[in-house]
Amino acid sequence: MEVEIPYVRTILINAIVEQVHTFDSGASHLRILQETGQMDAWSWLPSMAQDTERVLKAEVCAMPLETSEGETHVVTRIQPRPELDVFNLIPDQFGKRDDIVFRCRDVVDACESEPLRRFLSNVFSMPAVYRNFWQCQASKAHHHAYTGGLAVHSIEMAENVRDTPRLTGMERDVGIAHALTHDVGKLWCYAEGGAHLYALGHELVGLAQLHGALERLGCDWPDGAVAMRSLLSGQWKRLGGKPLMAVGSLVRAYDQASAENDLRLHGRHPHRPWSPSKPNGDNVLTFRR
């Protein structure tokens, strides 16, 4: 007797795998995330050790399954791939603005230094950064003080660095990396239970939290790690000195400009913006008071 075996369709994707819940039966509820979105899935594979420092980047083999509640997926294989670029695995809908995740990918793509690209991928592979960078405010009550403000502010600064005329090569790449990560310590300062970290300041908190990523950068490019540590610490600002690399001053200027623009845009700036009126008959400019 011949038995027709139904065709089983499987998909193979690179994704972030999050373990939502494990049941006593051995089943695990998973969340699979990639650039185009996220999906729920189930697995009966042995539980994998959870790395608390980095999200699980993996090649996932899954089988679509129709249920009474709709389509789900059964994961049949998870192959860890830590070398994957995390920016291709961040869902577009993470951003509070439709284009913000795309803009982040675009500005990271402008970074030509492979060690710095790996550094940025390692930073954004940290669970707190992967999830919360897109939701956090840039400040509590000052500039970009709204959900998603940190991402908007940081990416805007990185784009300005990228687009600066005559800034090229290593300095541009360090500037992009610095702009994207300069406020990352706020993810921990603004988190629940993080109020005590204000005593250190968000720059030193960020420097401490990025220690692992900076150590790995140091293995790839020792001088690059020194530069990033110096810039991220912010100590040169407090001492009234100059940054280890001149691009630090440029990033600081873009930081201030971004903050000023946001305050003016949302009407929170203490000074009224002015603009020149049209020239009068004598071609003399008059200004609004």
C-alpha positions as CSV (number, residue, x, y, z in Angstrom):
1,M,0.0,0.0,0.0
2,E,1.3,3.4,-0.9
3,V,1.0,6.2,1.6
4,E,1.3,9.8,0.4
5,I,3.4,11.8,2.7
6,P,2.2,15.4,2.9
7,Y,4.7,18.0,1.8
8,V,6.1,19.9,4.8
9,R,7.3,23.4,4.1
10,T,10.1,24.9,6.2
11,I,11.7,28.3,6.3
12,L,15.3,29.1,7.1
13,I,16.0,32.6,8.5
14,N,18.5,34.6,10.4
15,A,16.9,36.1,13.5
16,I,17.0,37.0,17.1
17,V,15.5,34.3,19.3
18,E,13.9,35.2,22.6
19,Q,12.6,32.6,25.0
20,V,9.2,33.9,26.4
21,H,8.3,30.9,28.6
22,T,9.1,27.3,29.1
23,F,6.4,24.9,30.2
24,D,6.7,21.7,32.4
25,S,5.9,19.7,29.3
26,G,9.2,20.7,27.8
27,A,7.6,23.1,25.2
28,S,9.0,26.6,24.9
29,H,7.2,29.7,23.7
30,L,9.7,31.6,21.5
31,R,9.7,35.0,19.9
32,I,11.5,35.2,16.5
33,L,12.6,38.7,15.5
34,Q,14.1,40.0,12.2
35,E,14.1,43.2,10.1
36,T,10.6,42.6,8.6
37,G,8.9,41.9,11.9
38,Q,8.5,39.3,14.6
39,M,6.5,36.1,15.1
40,D,5.6,33.7,17.9
41,A,6.9,30.2,17.6
42,W,7.0,26.9,19.6
43,S,9.9,24.6,20.2
44,W,10.5,21.2,21.9
45,L,14.2,21.5,21.5
46,P,16.4,21.3,24.6
47,S,16.5,24.7,26.3
48,M,19.6,26.7,25.4
49,A,21.7,28.5,28.0
50,Q,20.6,32.2,28.1
51,D,23.4,34.7,27.6
52,T,22.5,37.7,29.7
53,E,25.0,40.0,28.0
54,R,23.8,39.5,24.4
55,V,20.7,38.6,22.5
56,L,20.7,35.2,20.8
57,K,21.5,35.7,17.1
58,A,20.9,32.5,15.2
59,E,19.9,30.7,12.0
60,V,16.5,29.3,12.6
61,C,14.7,26.5,10.8
62,A,10.9,26.7,11.4
63,M,7.8,25.0,10.1
64,P,4.6,26.9,9.6
65,L,1.6,25.3,11.4
66,E,-2.1,26.1,11.0
67,T,-4.0,26.0,14.3
68,S,-7.6,26.9,15.3
69,E,-6.2,30.2,16.4
70,G,-4.3,30.9,13.2
71,E,-0.8,30.3,11.9
72,T,2.1,29.7,14.2
73,H,5.5,28.1,13.7
74,V,7.4,25.1,15.1
75,V,11.1,25.6,15.4
76,T,13.1,22.5,14.5
77,R,16.6,23.9,14.7
78,I,18.4,26.9,16.2
79,Q,22.0,27.3,15.2
80,P,23.7,30.2,17.1
81,R,25.4,32.8,14.8
82,P,27.0,35.4,17.0
83,E,28.8,37.0,14.1
84,L,25.5,38.2,12.5
85,D,25.1,41.9,12.2
86,V,22.4,42.8,14.7
87,F,21.2,45.8,12.7
88,N,19.7,43.5,10.1
89,L,17.7,41.7,12.9
90,I,16.0,44.8,14.5
91,P,12.3,44.9,13.5
92,D,11.4,48.2,11.7
93,Q,8.4,48.6,14.0
94,F,10.7,48.9,17.1
95,G,11.0,52.6,16.2
96,K,8.5,55.1,17.4
97,R,9.0,56.8,14.0
98,D,8.4,54.7,10.9
99,D,11.9,55.4,9.4
100,I,14.1,55.5,12.5
101,V,15.4,51.9,12.5
102,F,16.1,52.2,8.7
103,R,18.0,55.5,9.3
104,C,20.0,53.7,12.0
105,R,21.0,50.9,9.6
106,D,21.8,53.5,6.9
107,V,24.2,55.5,9.1
108,V,25.9,52.4,10.5
109,D,26.4,51.3,6.9
110,A,28.4,54.5,6.3
111,C,30.9,53.3,8.9
112,E,33.7,51.7,6.9
113,S,35.8,50.5,9.9
114,E,35.0,46.8,10.4
115,P,36.2,46.9,14.1
116,L,33.8,49.8,14.8
117,R,31.0,48.1,12.9
118,R,31.5,45.0,15.1
119,F,31.6,47.2,18.2
120,L,28.3,48.8,17.3
121,S,26.7,45.4,16.6
122,N,28.0,44.2,19.9
123,V,26.6,47.2,21.7
124,F,23.1,46.9,20.1
125,S,23.2,43.1,20.8
126,M,23.0,43.9,24.5
127,P,19.4,43.1,25.6
128,A,18.9,46.5,27.2
129,V,20.1,48.3,24.1
130,Y,18.4,46.0,21.5
131,R,15.0,46.6,23.1
132,N,15.1,49.9,25.0
133,F,17.2,52.2,22.8
134,W,14.1,52.7,20.6
135,Q,11.8,53.5,23.6
136,C,13.9,55.6,25.9
137,Q,13.7,59.3,26.3
138,A,16.8,61.4,25.6
139,S,16.1,63.4,28.8
140,K,13.5,63.5,31.5
141,A,12.3,67.0,31.0
142,H,14.7,68.8,28.6
143,H,15.3,67.9,25.0
144,H,13.8,64.9,23.2
145,A,11.8,64.2,26.4
146,Y,9.4,61.7,24.8
147,T,9.2,58.0,24.1
148,G,11.8,57.2,21.4
149,G,13.6,60.5,21.8
150,L,17.0,58.9,22.6
151,A,17.0,57.1,19.2
152,V,15.9,60.2,17.3
153,H,18.6,62.4,19.0
154,S,21.4,59.9,18.7
155,I,20.7,59.0,15.0
156,E,20.3,62.6,14.1
157,M,23.7,63.4,15.5
158,A,25.3,60.4,13.7
159,E,23.8,61.5,10.4
160,N,25.2,65.0,10.9
161,V,28.7,63.5,11.5
162,R,28.3,61.3,8.4
163,D,27.3,64.3,6.3
164,T,30.0,66.7,7.6
165,P,32.1,67.9,4.6
166,R,35.7,66.8,4.5
167,L,35.3,64.5,7.5
168,T,36.4,61.1,6.2
169,G,37.9,57.8,7.2
170,M,38.8,57.0,10.8
171,E,37.6,60.3,12.3
172,R,34.2,60.1,10.6
173,D,33.8,56.4,11.7
174,V,34.7,57.2,15.3
175,G,32.4,60.1,15.3
176,I,29.5,58.0,14.1
177,A,30.1,55.4,16.7
178,H,30.4,58.0,19.4
179,A,27.2,59.8,18.4
180,L,25.2,56.6,18.4
181,T,26.4,55.5,21.9
182,H,27.1,58.8,23.7
183,D,23.9,58.7,25.7
184,V,23.5,54.9,26.0
185,G,24.0,55.0,29.8
186,K,20.6,56.7,30.1
187,L,19.0,53.3,29.3
188,W,20.2,52.2,32.8
189,C,19.8,55.5,34.6
190,Y,16.2,55.9,33.4
191,A,15.3,52.2,34.0
192,E,13.2,51.2,37.0
193,G,15.4,51.2,40.0
194,G,18.2,53.1,38.2
195,A,17.8,56.4,40.1
196,H,20.9,55.7,42.2
197,L,23.0,55.6,39.1
198,Y,22.5,59.4,38.6
199,A,25.3,59.9,41.2
200,L,27.7,58.5,38.6
201,G,26.2,60.3,35.6
202,H,25.0,58.6,32.4
203,E,28.4,58.8,30.7
204,L,30.2,56.7,33.3
205,V,27.3,54.3,33.6
206,G,27.4,53.8,29.8
207,L,31.2,53.3,29.9
208,A,30.8,50.7,32.6
209,Q,28.0,48.9,30.8
210,L,29.9,48.8,27.5
211,H,33.0,47.3,29.1
212,G,32.5,44.0,27.3
213,A,32.0,45.5,23.9
214,L,35.0,47.8,24.4
215,E,37.2,44.9,25.4
216,R,36.3,43.1,22.2
217,L,37.0,46.3,20.3
218,G,40.4,46.4,22.0
219,C,41.2,42.9,20.6
220,D,40.4,44.1,17.1
221,W,41.8,47.6,17.3
222,P,43.5,48.7,20.6
223,D,43.8,52.4,19.7
224,G,40.1,52.5,18.7
225,A,39.1,51.2,22.1
226,V,41.2,53.8,23.8
227,A,39.6,56.5,21.7
228,M,36.0,55.3,22.4
229,R,36.7,54.9,26.1
230,S,38.0,58.5,26.3
231,L,35.2,60.0,24.3
232,L,32.4,58.0,26.1
233,S,33.7,58.9,29.5
234,G,33.1,62.6,29.0
235,Q,35.8,63.4,31.5
236,W,37.5,65.8,29.0
237,K,34.4,68.0,29.2
238,R,34.5,68.4,32.9
239,L,38.2,69.1,33.0
240,G,37.7,71.9,30.4
241,G,40.3,70.2,28.2
242,K,40.2,68.9,24.6
243,P,39.0,65.4,23.6
244,L,41.5,62.8,22.6
245,M,40.2,63.1,19.1
246,A,39.0,66.4,17.6
247,V,35.8,64.7,16.3
248,G,34.7,64.6,20.0
249,S,34.2,68.4,19.9
250,L,32.3,68.1,16.7
251,V,30.0,65.4,18.2
252,R,29.5,67.7,21.2
253,A,28.5,70.6,19.0
254,Y,26.0,68.4,17.1
255,D,24.7,67.2,20.5
256,Q,24.0,70.8,21.6
257,A,22.5,71.7,18.2
258,S,20.1,68.7,18.2
259,A,19.0,69.6,21.7
260,E,18.4,73.3,20.8
261,N,16.5,72.4,17.7
262,D,14.2,70.0,19.6
263,L,13.5,72.6,22.3
264,R,12.6,75.2,19.7
265,L,10.5,72.8,17.8
266,H,8.4,71.9,20.8
267,G,8.2,75.4,22.3
268,R,10.2,74.6,25.4
269,H,13.2,76.9,24.7
270,P,13.6,79.8,27.1
271,H,14.5,82.2,24.3
272,R,12.2,83.0,21.5
273,P,13.7,82.2,18.1
274,W,14.1,85.1,15.7
275,S,14.4,85.4,12.0
276,P,15.3,88.3,9.8
277,S,12.3,90.1,8.1
278,K,12.3,90.7,4.4
279,P,14.6,93.5,3.2
280,N,12.8,96.9,3.1
281,G,13.1,99.4,0.4
282,D,16.5,100.5,1.6
283,N,17.7,96.9,1.8
284,V,18.2,97.2,5.5
285,L,17.4,94.2,7.6
286,T,15.1,94.7,10.6
287,F,14.6,92.1,13.3
288,R,11.6,91.0,15.3
289,R,11.9,91.7,18.9
